[in-house]
């Protein structure tokens, strides 16, 4: 069976910091009732996706398009 490279890291440190920052901003917008209910739900979904991808250093969208924000030679 061939070796599968399904969850290979493809997020660099700056990309992860940006995603975590957006997650914090989305959370604050929700907590201070700055956004309405439907917008809050969309931001919640994006926040969960950004938070998860920044922790795992893997973005499925990047994987689909063969993109990586890591520098060459730093993929693990």
C-alpha positions as a Markdown table, in Angstrom:
| # | Residue | x | y | z |
|---|---|---|---|---|
| 1 | Unk | 0.0 | 0.0 | 0.0 |
| 2 | Unk | 1.3 | 3.4 | -0.9 |
| 3 | Unk | 2.3 | 5.9 | 1.8 |
| 4 | Unk | -0.6 | 8.4 | 2.1 |
| 5 | Unk | 0.3 | 12.1 | 2.9 |
| 6 | Unk | -3.1 | 13.3 | 3.8 |
| 7 | Unk | -2.6 | 15.6 | 6.8 |
| 8 | Unk | 0.8 | 17.0 | 5.9 |
| 9 | Unk | 1.5 | 20.4 | 7.5 |
| 10 | Unk | 0.9 | 23.3 | 5.1 |
| 11 | Unk | 0.4 | 26.4 | 7.4 |
| 12 | Unk | 3.4 | 28.6 | 8.3 |
| 13 | Unk | 3.7 | 30.4 | 11.6 |
| 14 | Unk | 2.5 | 33.8 | 10.3 |
| 15 | Unk | -0.6 | 32.1 | 8.7 |
| 16 | Unk | -1.3 | 30.4 | 12.0 |
| 17 | Unk | -1.0 | 33.7 | 13.9 |
| 18 | Unk | -3.4 | 35.5 | 11.5 |
| 19 | Unk | -5.9 | 32.7 | 11.9 |
| 20 | Unk | -5.7 | 32.7 | 15.7 |
| 21 | Unk | -6.1 | 36.5 | 15.7 |
| 22 | Unk | -9.2 | 36.3 | 13.5 |
| 23 | Unk | -10.6 | 33.7 | 15.9 |
| 24 | Unk | -10.1 | 36.1 | 18.8 |
| 25 | Unk | -11.7 | 39.0 | 16.9 |
| 26 | Unk | -14.7 | 36.8 | 15.9 |
| 27 | Unk | -15.1 | 35.7 | 19.5 |
| 28 | Unk | -15.0 | 39.3 | 20.8 |
| 29 | Unk | -17.5 | 40.5 | 18.2 |
| 30 | Unk | -19.9 | 37.7 | 19.4 |
| 31 | Unk | -19.3 | 38.3 | 23.1 |
| 32 | Unk | -20.0 | 42.0 | 22.9 |
| 33 | Unk | -23.1 | 41.6 | 20.7 |
| 34 | Unk | -21.6 | 43.6 | 17.8 |
| 35 | Unk | -22.9 | 41.1 | 15.2 |
| 36 | Unk | -26.4 | 39.8 | 14.7 |
| 37 | Unk | -27.4 | 36.2 | 15.1 |
| 38 | Unk | -26.9 | 34.9 | 11.5 |
| 39 | Unk | -23.6 | 36.7 | 11.2 |
| 40 | Unk | -22.5 | 35.4 | 14.6 |
| 41 | Unk | -23.2 | 31.8 | 13.4 |
| 42 | Unk | -21.1 | 32.3 | 10.2 |
| 43 | Unk | -18.3 | 33.8 | 12.3 |
| 44 | Unk | -18.5 | 30.9 | 14.8 |
| 45 | Unk | -18.1 | 28.4 | 11.9 |
| 46 | Unk | -15.1 | 30.3 | 10.5 |
| 47 | Unk | -13.6 | 30.7 | 13.9 |
| 48 | Unk | -13.8 | 27.0 | 14.6 |
| 49 | Unk | -12.2 | 26.2 | 11.3 |
| 50 | Unk | -9.5 | 28.8 | 11.7 |
| 51 | Unk | -8.7 | 27.7 | 15.3 |
| 52 | Unk | -8.6 | 24.0 | 14.3 |
| 53 | Unk | -6.4 | 24.6 | 11.3 |
| 54 | Unk | -4.0 | 26.8 | 13.2 |
| 55 | Unk | -3.6 | 24.2 | 15.9 |
| 56 | Unk | -3.1 | 21.3 | 13.5 |
| 57 | Unk | -1.0 | 23.4 | 11.0 |
| 58 | Unk | -3.1 | 21.9 | 8.3 |
| 59 | Unk | -5.6 | 23.6 | 6.0 |
| 60 | Unk | -7.8 | 21.4 | 3.8 |
| 61 | Unk | -8.4 | 24.2 | 1.2 |
| 62 | Unk | -4.6 | 24.6 | 0.8 |
| 63 | Unk | -4.3 | 20.9 | 0.5 |
| 64 | Unk | -6.9 | 20.8 | -2.3 |
| 65 | Unk | -5.0 | 23.4 | -4.3 |
| 66 | Unk | -1.5 | 22.2 | -3.5 |
| 67 | Unk | -0.6 | 25.4 | -1.7 |
| 68 | Unk | 1.6 | 25.7 | 1.4 |
| 69 | Unk | 2.5 | 28.7 | 3.4 |
| 70 | Unk | 5.5 | 26.9 | 4.9 |
| 71 | Unk | 9.0 | 27.7 | 3.6 |
| 72 | Unk | 10.7 | 25.0 | 1.5 |
| 73 | Unk | 12.1 | 22.1 | 3.5 |
| 74 | Unk | 10.0 | 22.8 | 6.6 |
| 75 | Unk | 7.1 | 20.3 | 5.8 |
| 76 | Unk | 6.9 | 17.6 | 8.3 |
